[in-house]
Amino acid sequence: MFYREAGDFKTSYASDQQTFPIKLDRYFVWGVLAIAFLVIPFVINDYWEKSVLVPFLVWAMAALGLNILTGYCGQVSLGTGGFMAVGAYACYKLMVAFPEMNMFLVVILAGLITAMVGIAFGLPSLRIKGFYLAVATLAAQFFLVWLFNKVPWFYNYSASGQISAPERTVFDIAVTGPNAPPWATYLFCLILVVVFAYVARNLTRGRTGRSWMAIRDMDIAAEIIGVPPLQAKLSAFAISSFYIGMSGAMFFAIYLGSAEPTEAFGIDKSFLVLFMVIVGGLGSILGSFLGAAFMILIPVLLKNIMVGVLGWPADLAAHIEFLLIGALIMIFLIAEPHGLAQLWRVTKEKLRLWPFPH
């Protein structure tokens, strides 16, 4: 009644293999995109931009990147914050060196630079895995943050050691700097996230994604049947770092406006993105968005309830927020280890069979 495939006939292989083969799924996705592009830009304000929508899009992009590496390829990484710093500093240097360059191109180039750094730090994955690889990527996190702190060239010899994003426009509309309107920064991030989420979805469904999942499930068996581990692992590190680098560029240039590596890209950011992927669902594009929504939007909701509605002190609300988020994460990990995406899949299966019992 609510969710059916009856009457949804496929007349070609292309229609059967499309991203959303069920018609109701396509309608739902198009409806969400229509609201995101045609409604929200007309009602957005500064609060929704800075506290809800732009941080959700930035962290969703980072979660997409980590999910490609950890969820699909099975390579554990704790260096997400460091790779975000690479994207941020690459974006800053490009913005300063090429002031006329289109901002979309700046973010994409920052991602490509991060991808090359990711390949370099992904080389140990050919020899080590599991917790040893996690420690190696953790070392990359600390090394990259230390590098951006200690080499003045990266922050253009600024006395404060901070980097600040100069104002840049797209079609004569500011997307960075204090004069950027909320709808412009939101649409800028939304376009990047939607385009590259679609790319990630198709990558994971194709030959590249199947090679990643074969390595994840059993790397020795994958190599025996012809999956090259060198190509699969390094491509996962490269593409994952590309997404994380773009998220770091957006985090610095669009969201923060200025950054200092220790505070903006510390180890807490790496764990934040890892929690998003685990809570949302490993090996799921939808899970990346659900995990980002959980880790970004739930704290905002709790803060508004405790401070705005109940009138509690802000410091008390912050401590209770940490406790509640930690408790919710543990509950989700115990109740559904495969994350929110699995809950959504189970719900859809029940709707397809309702009202008949399983």
PERATA-V817884 format. One record per pair of residues at least 12 apart in sequence whose ideal C-beta (glycine too) atoms are under 10 Angstrom apart, sorted by the first residue. I is the first residue (numbers start at 1). J is the second residue. D is the distance in whole Angstrom. If there is no record, write none. Layout:
{{I J D} {I J D}}
//
This chain:
{{1 351 8} {1 354 7} {1 355 8} {2 24 9} {2 348 10} {2 350 10} {2 351 5} {2 352 9} {2 354 7} {3 22 8} {3 24 6} {3 25 9} {3 28 10} {3 347 9} {3 348 6} {3 349 9} {3 350 9} {3 351 4} {3 352 5} {3 353 9} {3 354 8} {4 22 9} {4 23 9} {4 24 7} {4 351 8} {4 352 7} {4 353 10} {4 354 10} {5 21 9} {5 22 6} {5 23 8} {5 24 8} {5 25 10} {5 352 7} {6 352 10} {7 23 9} {8 21 8} {8 22 6} {8 23 5} {8 24 8} {8 25 10} {8 26 10} {9 23 10} {17 205 8} {18 205 10} {19 198 8} {19 201 6} {19 202 7} {19 205 7} {19 285 10} {20 201 9} {22 348 9} {22 352 9} {24 348 10} {24 351 10} {25 348 9} {33 190 9} {33 194 7} {36 53 9} {36 57 10} {36 186 9} {36 187 9} {36 190 6} {36 193 10} {36 194 8} {37 187 8} {37 190 7} {37 191 9} {37 194 8} {40 53 7} {40 183 8} {40 186 7} {40 187 9} {40 190 8} {41 53 10} {41 181 9} {41 182 9} {41 183 4} {41 184 8} {41 186 6} {41 187 6} {41 190 9} {42 183 7} {43 183 9} {44 181 9} {44 182 5} {44 183 5} {44 184 10} {44 185 9} {44 186 6} {44 187 9} {45 182 6} {45 183 9} {46 181 9} {46 182 6} {47 182 9} {47 300 10} {48 182 7} {48 186 8} {48 300 10} {49 180 9} {49 181 9} {49 182 4} {49 183 8} {49 184 10} {49 185 6} {49 186 6} {49 189 10} {49 254 10} {49 255 9} {50 182 8} {50 185 9} {50 255 7} {50 256 10} {51 296 9} {51 297 9} {51 299 10} {51 300 6} {51 303 9} {51 304 9} {52 186 10} {52 293 10} {52 296 8} {52 297 7} {52 300 6} {52 301 9} {53 182 8} {53 183 10} {53 185 9} {53 186 5} {53 189 8} {53 190 8} {53 296 10} {53 297 10} {54 182 8} {54 185 6} {54 186 6} {54 188 9} {54 189 6} {54 190 9} {54 250 8} {54 251 9} {54 254 6} {54 255 5} {55 189 9} {55 250 10} {55 251 8} {55 255 6} {55 256 10} {55 292 9} {55 295 10} {55 296 5} {55 297 9} {55 300 9} {56 189 9} {56 193 9} {56 289 8} {56 292 6} {56 293 6} {56 295 9} {56 296 5} {56 297 6} {56 300 9} {57 185 10} {57 186 8} {57 188 9} {57 189 4} {57 190 6} {57 191 10} {57 192 8} {57 193 5} {57 194 9} {57 247 9} {57 250 7} {57 254 9} {57 255 9} {57 289 10} {57 292 8} {57 296 10} {58 84 9} {58 189 6} {58 192 10} {58 193 8} {58 246 9} {58 247 5} {58 248 9} {58 249 9} {58 250 5} {58 251 5} {58 252 10} {58 254 7} {58 255 6} {58 256 10} {58 292 9} {58 296 9} {59 84 10} {59 247 7} {59 250 10} {59 251 8} {59 255 10} {59 269 9} {59 272 7} {59 273 7} {59 276 6} {59 288 9} {59 289 10} {59 291 9} {59 292 5} {59 293 9} {59 295 7} {59 296 6} {60 189 9} {60 193 6} {60 197 8} {60 243 10} {60 247 8} {60 276 8} {60 280 9} {60 288 6} {60 289 5} {60 290 9} {60 291 8} {60 292 4} {60 293 8} {60 296 8} {61 84 10} {61 87 10} {61 107 10} {61 111 9} {61 189 8} {61 192 7} {61 193 5} {61 196 7} {61 197 8} {61 200 10} {61 243 6} {61 244 8} {61 245 10} {61 246 6} {61 247 4} {61 248 9} {61 249 10} {61 250 7} {61 251 9} {61 273 10} {61 288 9} {61 289 10} {61 292 9} {62 80 6} {62 81 9} {62 83 9} {62 84 6} {62 87 9} {62 240 10} {62 243 7} {62 244 5} {62 245 10} {62 246 9} {62 247 4} {62 248 8} {62 250 9} {62 251 8} {62 269 8} {62 270 10} {62 272 9} {62 273 5} {62 276 8} {62 277 9} {62 288 9} {62 292 8} {63 80 9} {63 243 9} {63 244 9} {63 247 8} {63 272 9} {63 273 6} {63 274 9} {63 275 9} {63 276 4} {63 277 6} {63 279 10} {63 280 7} {63 285 10} {63 287 8} {63 288 4} {63 289 7} {63 290 9} {63 291 5} {63 292 5} {63 293 10} {63 295 9} {63 296 10} {64 193 8} {64 196 7} {64 197 6} {64 199 10} {64 200 5} {64 201 10} {64 239 10} {64 240 9} {64 243 5} {64 244 9} {64 246 9} {64 247 8} {64 273 10} {64 276 10} {64 277 9} {64 285 7} {64 287 10} {64 288 5} {64 289 8} {64 292 9} {65 77 9} {65 80 8} {65 83 8} {65 84 9} {65 87 10} {65 111 9} {65 114 9} {65 115 10} {65 118 9} {65 196 9} {65 200 9} {65 239 8} {65 240 5} {65 241 7} {65 242 7} {65 243 3} {65 244 4} {65 245 8} {65 246 8} {65 247 7} {65 248 10} {65 273 8} {65 277 10} {65 288 9} {66 78 10} {66 79 10} {66 80 6} {66 83 9} {66 240 6} {66 241 10} {66 243 8} {66 244 7} {66 247 10} {66 270 9} {66 273 5} {66 274 7} {66 276 8} {66 277 5} {66 278 10} {66 282 10} {66 288 8} {66 291 10} {67 200 8} {67 204 9} {67 240 8} {67 243 9} {67 273 9} {67 276 9} {67 277 5} {67 278 10} {67 280 8} {67 281 8} {67 282 7} {67 283 7} {67 284 7} {67 285 7} {67 287 7} {67 288 5} {67 289 10} {67 291 8} {67 341 10} {68 200 6} {68 203 8} {68 204 7} {68 208 10} {68 209 9} {68 212 7} {68 235 10} {68 236 6} {68 237 9} {68 238 10} {68 239 6} {68 240 5} {68 241 10} {68 242 9} {68 243 7} {68 244 9} {68 277 10} {68 283 9} {68 285 9} {68 288 9} {69 118 9} {69 122 9} {69 125 9} {69 137 9} {69 212 9} {69 216 10} {69 233 9} {69 236 5} {69 237 6} {69 238 10} {69 239 8} {69 240 4} {69 241 8} {69 243 9} {69 244 9} {69 277 9} {70 134 10} {70 216 9} {70 236 9} {70 240 8} {70 273 10} {70 274 8} {70 277 6} {70 278 9} {70 282 7} {70 283 9} {71 204 9} {71 212 9} {71 213 9} {71 216 8} {71 240 10} {71 277 6} {71 278 9} {71 280 9} {71 281 8} {71 282 4} {71 283 4} {71 284 7} {71 285 9} {71 287 7} {71 288 8} {71 339 9} {71 341 10} {72 200 9} {72 203 9} {72 204 6} {72 208 9} {72 209 6} {72 210 10} {72 211 10} {72 212 4} {72 213 6} {72 215 9} {72 216 7} {72 236 7} {72 239 10} {72 240 9} {72 282 8} {72 283 5} {72 284 9} {72 285 9} {73 125 9} {73 204 10} {73 208 10} {73 209 9} {73 211 9} {73 212 4} {73 213 8} {73 214 9} {73 215 6} {73 216 5} {73 219 10} {73 232 7} {73 233 7} {73 235 9} {73 236 4} {73 237 8} {73 239 9} {73 240 8} {73 283 9} {74 125 10} {74 129 8} {74 130 9} {74 133 10} {74 212 8} {74 213 8} {74 214 10} {74 215 6} {74 216 3} {74 217 8} {74 218 10} {74 219 8} {74 233 9} {74 236 9} {74 282 9} {74 283 9} {75 122 8} {75 125 5} {75 129 7} {75 130 9} {75 133 6} {75 134 9} {75 137 8} {75 212 9} {75 215 8} {75 216 8} {75 232 10} {75 233 6} {75 236 6} {75 237 7} {75 240 8} {76 125 9} {76 129 8} {76 130 7} {76 131 7} {76 132 9} {76 133 6} {76 134 4} {76 135 9} {76 136 10} {76 137 7} {76 138 10} {76 274 9} {77 118 9} {77 121 9} {77 122 9} {77 125 9} {77 133 8} {77 134 7} {77 136 9} {77 137 4} {77 138 9} {77 140 8} {77 141 9} {77 236 10} {77 237 8} {77 240 7} {77 241 9} {77 244 9} {77 270 8} {77 273 9} {77 274 8} {77 277 10} {78 133 9} {78 134 5} {78 135 8} {78 136 9} {78 137 5} {78 138 4} {78 139 9} {78 140 8} {78 141 6} {78 142 10} {78 267 8} {78 270 5} {78 271 7} {78 273 10} {78 274 7} {79 117 10} {79 118 9} {79 121 7} {79 122 10} {79 134 9} {79 136 8} {79 137 4} {79 138 6} {79 139 8} {79 140 4} {79 141 4} {79 142 9} {79 143 9} {79 144 7} {79 145 10} {79 241 9} {79 244 9} {79 267 9} {79 270 6} {80 137 8} {80 140 10} {80 141 8} {80 240 9} {80 241 9} {80 244 6} {80 247 9} {80 248 9} {80 265 9} {80 267 9} {80 269 6} {80 270 4} {80 271 9} {80 272 8} {80 273 4} {80 274 7} {80 276 10} {80 277 9} {81 140 10} {81 141 6} {81 142 10} {81 144 8} {81 145 7} {81 244 9} {81 248 9} {81 261 9} {81 264 9} {81 265 4} {81 266 6} {81 267 6} {81 268 7} {81 269 4} {81 270 4} {81 271 8} {81 272 8} {81 273 8} {82 114 10} {82 117 9} {82 118 10} {82 121 8} {82 137 8} {82 138 9} {82 139 9} {82 140 5} {82 141 4} {82 142 7} {82 143 7} {82 144 4} {82 145 6} {82 146 9} {82 147 9} {82 148 9} {82 241 10} {82 244 9} {82 248 9} {82 261 9} {82 265 7} {82 266 9} {82 267 9} {82 269 9} {82 270 7} {83 111 10} {83 114 6} {83 115 9} {83 117 7} {83 118 6} {83 121 8} {83 137 9} {83 140 8} {83 141 8} {83 144 7} {83 237 10} {83 240 8} {83 241 5} {83 242 9} {83 243 9} {83 244 4} {83 245 6} {83 247 9} {83 248 7} {83 265 9} {83 269 10} {83 270 9} {83 273 10} {84 114 8} {84 141 10} {84 144 9} {84 241 10} {84 244 6} {84 245 7} {84 246 9} {84 247 6} {84 248 3} {84 249 9} {84 250 10} {84 251 6} {84 252 8} {84 259 10} {84 261 10} {84 264 8} {84 265 5} {84 269 6} {84 270 9} {84 273 8} {85 114 9} {85 117 10} {85 141 9} {85 144 6} {85 145 6} {85 147 9} {85 148 6} {85 149 10} {85 154 9} {85 244 10} {85 245 9} {85 248 6} {85 251 10} {85 252 9} {85 259 8} {85 261 5} {85 262 10} {85 264 7} {85 265 4} {85 266 9} {85 269 9} {86 110 8} {86 111 10} {86 113 7} {86 114 5} {86 115 9} {86 116 9} {86 117 5} {86 118 8} {86 121 10} {86 140 10} {86 144 6} {86 147 9} {86 148 8} {86 154 10} {86 241 8} {86 244 8} {86 245 6} {86 248 7} {86 249 9} {86 265 9} {87 107 8} {87 109 10} {87 110 5} {87 111 6} {87 112 10} {87 113 8} {87 114 5} {87 115 10} {87 117 9} {87 241 8} {87 242 9} {87 243 9} {87 244 7} {87 245 3} {87 246 6} {87 247 7} {87 248 3} {87 249 4} {87 250 8} {87 251 8} {87 252 8} {87 253 10} {87 265 9} {88 110 8} {88 114 9} {88 148 9} {88 154 10} {88 163 7} {88 165 9} {88 245 8} {88 247 9} {88 248 4} {88 249 6} {88 250 9} {88 251 6} {88 252 4} {88 253 8} {88 256 8} {88 259 6} {88 261 8} {88 264 7} {88 265 7} {89 110 8} {89 113 9} {89 114 10} {89 144 9} {89 147 9} {89 148 6} {89 151 10} {89 153 10} {89 154 5} {89 155 8} {89 163 7} {89 245 10} {89 248 8} {89 249 9} {89 252 8} {89 259 9} {89 261 8} {89 265 9} {90 106 9} {90 107 10} {90 109 7} {90 110 4} {90 111 8} {90 112 9} {90 113 4} {90 114 6} {90 116 10} {90 117 9} {90 154 9} {90 245 7} {90 248 8} {90 249 7} {90 252 10} {91 103 9} {91 106 6} {91 107 6} {91 109 8} {91 110 4} {91 111 9} {91 113 9} {91 114 10} {91 163 9} {91 165 8} {91 176 10} {91 245 8} {91 246 9} {91 248 7} {91 249 4} {91 250 8} {91 251 9} {91 252 6} {91 253 5} {91 254 10} {92 106 9} {92 110 9} {92 148 10} {92 154 8} {92 155 8} {92 156 8} {92 163 5} {92 164 8} {92 165 7} {92 166 9} {92 249 9} {92 252 7} {92 253 8} {92 258 10} {92 259 8} {93 106 10} {93 110 9} {93 113 9} {93 153 9} {93 154 7} {93 155 10} {93 156 8} {93 163 9} {94 106 5} {94 107 9} {94 109 6} {94 110 6} {94 113 8} {94 249 9} {94 253 10} {95 107 10} {95 110 9} {95 163 9} {95 164 10} {95 165 6} {95 166 6} {95 167 10} {95 168 6} {95 176 8} {95 249 9} {95 252 10} {95 253 7} {96 156 7} {96 163 9} {96 164 10} {96 165 10} {96 166 7} {99 166 7} {99 167 10} {99 168 8} {100 168 9} {101 168 8} {102 168 9} {102 169 9} {102 170 7} {102 171 9} {103 165 10} {103 168 5} {103 169 8} {103 170 5} {103 174 10} {103 175 5} {103 176 7} {103 188 7} {103 192 10} {103 249 9} {103 250 10} {103 253 8} {103 254 9} {104 170 7} {104 175 9} {104 188 8} {104 191 8} {104 192 7} {104 195 10} {106 168 7} {106 176 9} {106 249 7} {106 253 8} {107 175 10} {107 188 9} {107 189 9} {107 192 6} {107 245 9} {107 246 5} {107 247 9} {107 248 10} {107 249 5} {107 250 6} {107 253 7} {107 254 9} {108 192 8} {108 196 9} {108 242 9} {108 245 9} {108 246 7} {108 249 9} {109 245 9} {109 246 10} {109 249 9} {110 242 9} {110 245 5} {110 246 7} {110 247 10} {110 248 7} {110 249 4} {110 250 9} {110 252 9} {110 253 9} {111 192 9} {111 196 9} {111 239 10} {111 241 8} {111 242 4} {111 243 7} {111 244 8} {111 245 4} {111 246 4} {111 247 9} {111 248 9} {111 249 7} {111 250 10} {112 238 9} {112 241 9} {112 242 6} {112 245 8} {112 246 9} {113 241 9} {113 242 9} {113 245 7} {113 249 10} {114 238 9} {114 240 10} {114 241 5} {114 242 6} {114 243 9} {114 244 6} {114 245 2} {114 246 8} {114 247 9} {114 248 7} {114 249 8} {115 235 10} {115 237 8} {115 238 4} {115 239 7} {115 240 8} {115 241 5} {115 242 4} {115 243 9} {115 244 9} {115 245 7} {115 246 10} {116 238 8} {116 241 8} {116 242 9} {116 245 9} {117 140 9} {117 144 8} {117 237 10} {117 238 10} {117 241 6} {117 245 8} {118 137 10} {118 140 9} {118 234 9} {118 236 9} {118 237 5} {118 238 6} {118 239 8} {118 240 7} {118 241 3} {118 242 7} {118 243 10} {118 244 8} {118 245 8} {119 233 10} {119 234 5} {119 235 9} {119 237 6} {119 238 5} {119 241 7} {120 140 9} {120 234 10} {120 237 9} {120 241 10} {121 136 8} {121 137 7} {121 139 9} {121 140 4} {121 141 10} {121 143 9} {121 144 9} {121 237 7} {121 241 8} {122 136 9} {122 137 9} {122 140 9} {122 233 6} {122 234 5} {122 235 9} {122 236 8} {122 237 3} {122 238 7} {122 240 9} {122 241 8} {123 136 9} {123 230 9} {123 233 9} {123 234 8} {123 237 9} {124 136 5} {124 137 8} {124 139 9} {124 140 9} {124 233 10} {125 137 9} {125 215 10} {125 229 9} {125 230 10} {125 232 10} {125 233 5} {125 234 8} {125 236 8} {125 237 7} {126 229 7} {126 230 6} {126 233 6} {126 234 8} {129 215 10} {129 219 8} {129 233 9} {133 233 10} {134 274 10} {137 237 9} {137 270 8} {138 267 8} {138 270 8} {140 270 10} {141 265 8} {141 266 9} {141 267 6} {141 269 9} {141 270 6} {142 266 10} {142 267 8} {144 261 8} {144 265 8} {145 261 5} {145 262 6} {145 263 10} {145 264 9} {145 265 6} {145 266 7} {145 267 8} {146 261 8} {146 262 9} {147 261 9} {148 161 9} {148 163 9} {148 259 9} {148 260 9} {148 261 4} {148 262 9} {148 264 10} {148 265 8} {149 161 7} {149 260 8} {149 261 6} {149 262 6} {150 261 10} {154 261 9} {155 259 9} {155 260 9} {155 261 9} {160 258 9} {160 260 8} {161 260 6} {161 261 8} {161 262 9} {162 258 5} {162 259 7} {162 260 5} {162 261 9} {162 263 9} {162 264 9} {163 252 7} {163 253 10} {163 256 10} {163 257 10} {163 258 6} {163 259 6} {163 260 8} {163 261 9} {163 264 9} {164 176 10} {164 177 9} {164 252 9} {164 253 10} {164 256 9} {164 257 7} {164 258 4} {164 259 8} {165 177 7} {165 180 10} {165 249 10} {165 252 6} {165 253 4} {165 254 8} {165 255 10} {165 256 8} {165 257 5} {165 258 7} {165 259 8} {166 253 9} {166 257 10} {167 179 7} {167 180 7} {167 257 10} {168 180 9} {168 253 8} {168 254 10} {169 184 9} {170 184 8} {170 187 9} {170 188 7} {170 191 10} {171 184 9} {173 185 10} {173 187 9} {173 188 9} {175 187 9} {175 188 5} {175 189 9} {175 253 8} {175 254 7} {176 188 9} {176 250 10} {176 252 9} {176 253 5} {176 254 6} {176 255 10} {176 257 7} {177 253 9} {177 254 10} {177 257 7} {178 257 7} {180 253 10} {180 254 8} {180 257 9} {184 254 10} {185 250 9} {185 253 9} {185 254 5} {185 255 8} {186 254 9} {188 250 8} {188 253 9} {188 254 6} {189 246 10} {189 247 9} {189 250 6} {189 251 10} {189 254 6} {189 255 8} {192 243 10} {192 246 7} {192 247 9} {192 249 9} {192 250 7} {192 254 10} {193 243 10} {193 246 9} {193 247 9} {193 250 9} {193 289 9} {193 292 10} {196 239 10} {196 242 9} {196 243 7} {196 246 7} {196 247 10} {197 243 9} {197 285 6} {197 286 9} {197 288 8} {197 289 8} {198 285 9} {199 239 9} {199 243 9} {200 239 8} {200 240 10} {200 243 7} {200 285 6} {200 288 8} {201 285 5} {201 286 9} {202 285 10} {203 235 9} {203 239 7} {203 285 10} {204 239 10} {204 283 8} {204 284 9} {204 285 7} {205 285 9} {207 227 10} {208 231 9} {208 232 8} {208 235 6} {208 236 9} {208 239 8} {209 236 10} {209 283 10} {210 222 10} {210 227 8} {210 232 10} {211 226 9} {211 227 5} {211 228 8} {211 229 9} {211 231 7} {211 232 4} {211 233 10} {211 235 8} {211 236 9} {212 227 9} {212 232 6} {212 233 9} {212 235 8} {212 236 5} {212 239 9} {212 240 10} {212 283 9} {213 227 10} {213 232 9} {213 283 7} {214 226 9} {214 227 5} {214 229 10} {214 232 8} {215 227 6} {215 228 10} {215 229 6} {215 231 10} {215 232 5} {215 233 6} {215 236 8} {216 232 9} {216 236 9} {216 282 9} {216 283 8} {219 232 9} {219 233 9} {243 288 10} {244 270 10} {244 273 8} {247 273 9} {248 264 9} {248 265 7} {248 269 9} {251 264 7} {251 265 8} {251 269 9} {252 264 7} {252 265 9} {272 292 10} {272 295 6} {272 296 9} {273 288 9} {273 291 9} {273 292 9} {273 295 9} {274 291 10} {275 291 7} {275 294 9} {275 295 6} {275 325 9} {275 326 10} {275 329 6} {275 332 10} {275 333 10} {276 288 7} {276 289 9} {276 290 9} {276 291 4} {276 292 5} {276 293 9} {276 294 7} {276 295 5} {276 296 8} {276 339 10} {277 291 6} {277 292 9} {277 295 10} {277 339 8} {278 291 7} {278 329 8} {278 332 9} {278 333 7} {278 337 9} {278 338 10} {278 339 7} {279 291 5} {279 292 9} {279 293 10} {279 294 5} {279 295 7} {279 298 10} {279 325 10} {279 328 8} {279 329 6} {279 332 6} {279 333 8} {279 336 9} {279 339 6} {279 340 6} {279 341 10} {280 292 7} {280 293 8} {280 294 7} {280 295 9} {280 332 10} {280 338 10} {280 339 5} {280 340 5} {280 341 6} {280 342 10} {280 344 10} {281 336 9} {281 337 10} {281 338 6} {281 339 3} {281 340 6} {281 341 3} {281 342 6} {281 343 8} {281 344 8} {281 345 9} {282 337 9} {282 338 7} {282 339 7} {282 341 9} {282 342 10} {283 338 9} {283 339 9} {283 341 8} {284 338 8} {284 339 7} {284 340 9} {284 341 4} {284 342 8} {284 344 9} {284 345 9} {285 341 9} {286 339 10} {286 340 8} {286 341 5} {286 344 7} {286 345 9} {287 338 9} {287 339 5} {287 340 6} {287 341 3} {287 342 8} {287 343 10} {287 344 9} {287 345 10} {288 339 10} {288 341 9} {289 340 9} {289 341 9} {290 339 7} {290 340 4} {290 341 6} {290 343 9} {290 344 7} {291 332 10} {291 339 7} {291 340 7} {291 341 8} {293 340 9} {294 325 9} {294 328 8} {294 329 9} {294 332 8} {294 339 9} {294 340 7} {295 325 8} {295 328 10} {295 329 9} {298 321 9} {298 324 8} {298 325 7} {298 328 7} {299 318 9} {299 321 5} {299 322 9} {299 324 9} {299 325 6} {300 321 10} {301 321 10} {302 317 8} {302 318 10} {302 320 8} {302 321 5} {302 322 10} {302 324 6} {302 325 8} {302 328 10} {303 317 6} {303 318 8} {303 320 10} {303 321 6} {304 317 9} {305 317 9} {305 321 10} {306 318 9} {306 320 6} {306 321 7} {306 324 9} {307 321 10}}
//
